[in-house]
Amino acid sequence: MRRLGDDRYGAQGGDWGSVISRELGIVDAEHVVGVHLNMLITERTDNIVRWTEFDRGGHFAAMEQPGLLAEDVRAFFLDARGR
């Protein structure tokens, strides 16, 4: 990503991409501001910095509760800026 001119970026992955995005967050943590995984695979050594469970909505949060999801994403990136 740095070769493309991005010093800070996010990664998203589902299925095997979730494993790759997780590793990307570890090996390039200085530049990765967030990782979104559609298929959660965790290790005991992972440092999950934010976990949100909503009291309403379901599997398709972006369609069912877009306001809640958008506010959570905004809050995450505001927190990430301060790190």
Secondary structure, DSSP 4 states (H G I P E B T S, - for coil): -GGGT-SSEEEEE-THHHHHHHHHHHHTTTTEEEEEESS----TT---------SS--TTHHHH-HHHHHHHHHHHHHHHHT-
